[in-house]
Amino acid sequence: MQGQPLIGVFDDHKESSKSICATRTSDTSDTETQLEDGATTIVLRRFSSRLSTAKLLEALDEVVPAGYDFVYLPYDRRKKCNISLAFINFVDHTTAKTAYDSFRKDEISICSGARVSQAHIQGLGLNLAYFLARCGTHAVENPRAPLVFKQGGRVQLAEMVEECVAPEMMEQMNAWAGQFEPAFPRRKSISEVLAEQGLHSLSAFVKYEHPDGSLTIFSL
């Protein structure tokens, strides 16, 4: 009997732009949209997949130093690069508009040719809540999780979650995230897999670890 594969913990695989943290954007064409009054969160698309988070932060600091509090570049672990999507929340609308206009005018060379639009999910708290709803609370410890900042300095994601995510935000984002399969499912333990298959010991079985970190258990 062949067991079911174990699912990788926080598998940084490529996600579609409709199913990963805060990816939904305004439906209007980029050439026609303006940042709405009060909006603070933008989405960047179609930039180099080799752009690092560090380089993006450097570019942001040139335009709006200490002006952002949430930066997320989803990462494709298998291809070892980002997926050409970035989600950025700014500390206020004025700062967001400054950065938005700079990206639209192609004034930030490192993101030359990138497309920018207003994110559907707005604000630091809701973006954090959606990340938790989509990826799970264990994801806050992953090195590829969003970076968060306070007064220009980086802070721990868990700390910002505790400070900014209200219960009603989690309810709202859990309902939304429920439309999709989990982005980063928790890896089951061997004991959990054995229990699901009515087994109690590995003595008569052998496990095979796949390159992506998942496991398959085979009977001997």
N, C-alpha and C positions, 0 to 999 in steps of 0.2 A: 504494500500500500504506500502510495506517495503522499506525503503531507503537503499542506498548502504553504506557499512561500511566506516567510515573514516579511512584513513591509518595513522599509527603511525609516528610521526616525529622522524627521525633517529632511526629506529627500529634495535637494535643491534642483528640481527638474524644471524644464521650461514650461511655463503656463501661458495660456491664451490671455490676451489683453482684457478679456471680459471676466476672468476668474481669479485673478490674483489681487493682492491688496490694493484697494482704491483705484482700480484700473478704469472703471467706467468713466467716460468723459462726456462732455456735451455732444449732442448729436449734430450740431451745426458745424459746417466746414471750418477748418482752421483759418482760412483766408477771410472769414466773415465774423468770427467771434471776437468779442472783447471780454476782458475779465469783468464779471458782474460785480456790482457794488457789494462790498463786504467779503468777497471771496478771498481765501488765503492759500488754497491748495491748488497746485498745478501738476500736470503730467507732461513729461518729456518723452518723445518717441523718435525712432529712426536716427539715433546717433550711433557712433561706433560701439560695437559690442566689446571692444577692448578698453573702453573708458572705465577707470577705476573710481570707487567712491571717493578716494583721497583727491583725485584730480578734479572731480566734480565739486568737492568742497572748496578747493582752491579757486575754482572759477566763480563760485558763488560769493566767496569772500572778497573777490575783486569788485563785485557789483553791489552786494548788500551784506557787508561784514556784520556778523552776529545777528543777521536778520532772519534766520530760519531756525526751526525747532524740530523738524522731522525730515529725514532724507532716507529714501529707500530705493536701492538698485537691486531688484530681484536677480538672482544668479543661477545660471545653468551649470550645475556641478559637472555634468558629463562632458560638456563642451569647454568647461573652464573659462567662461566669459559671462558677461551680463546678457540680458535678453532685449537690450535696446529699449528699455522702459525705465523711467525714474519718476518717483513721486516725492514732491517737496511741499512742505507746509511752511509758511512764513509767519512771522510774529504778528503781523497786522496786514490789512489790505493794501496800504500804501507801499509797503515793502514788497509785497507780492506783485503789485502792478509794475514796480520798477524792474524786478527780475523778469516778469512776463514779457514786458516790452523789449528788454534787452535780448531775450531769446528770440522773439518774433523778428527783430531787426537784424538777427544774426551777428550780434555784437560780441558774442562769447565764442571765441575761435575754437575752443576745445569741443564745442557742441555745434560746430558749423553744419548747417543743413538739417538740424534737428527740428522737429515739429513740436509745438507747445500748445496746450489747450487747458481749459479749466477742468479740474477733477470733479467728478460727481459727488464723491464723499469729501466734505469740507471740514477743516478744523483738526487740530491735534488730537483731541479726545476721540473723535469718531474714527480717525485713521488708525489710532492705536487699538480701539475696540474692534475694528474690522480685522486688523491683523491677528488679534487674539482669537476671534471667532473663526477665522479662516484657517489659521495655522496651529492653534492650540497654545495653552499657556506655557508649555515646555519650550516653545520656540523662542522665548525671550532670551534664552541662554545661547542661542545659535549665533556664531560670528557673522552670519549673513543676514541677521535680523536688521530691521531699521535702526538707524542712528538717531538719537534724540539729544537735544541741546537746551540749555537754559542760560540766558544772558551771554550767549556766545561760547559757553563751555559745554563739553559733552558730559552727559550724565547717564547713569544706568537706566536701561530700558524699564526694568521692573519698578524702579523708583518713580519714573514718569507715569507708568501705568497706574500705580497706586494713587498718584496725585491727580491725574487728569481724567481717568475713565470712570464714569458714574454707572451705577447698575442699569439705569434706563438706556444708556448707550450700548451696553452689552446686549440687552434684550433686542434692541433695534438691529444691531449688526449680526446677531446670531440668526435672526429671522432672514436677513438678507443673505448671509453666507450659506444658509441652509439650501439655497438653490444649487450649490455646487458640491461636488465630492471634495473631501478634505484635501487641501493643497499639500500638507506635510504630515501625513498620518504618523502616529506614534508607533515605533517598532515594538511588536509583541515579544515578550520573553519566550524562551524555549519552553518553559513550564506551561505558559498559556497556550501555546500551540499544541503541546502534548495533550493538555486537558481537553481542548476542542476536539481532538481526534480520539479521545477515550484511552490515551496512553498514559503510563505512569513512570516510565524510565527510558533513558536513551541507550540502555545496555544493548538492545537489539536493533538499534537504528544508527544511521550515520547522517551527519549534517553536512550540507554543501553550501558554502558562502559564495554568492554570486559577486561579480565585480562591483555591482551597485550597492553592495552591503546587505542585500536581502538573503534569507536562508531558505533552503529546501531540505526537508527531512525525508530520508529514504529508509525503508525497511531493509534489513540484511537478509 
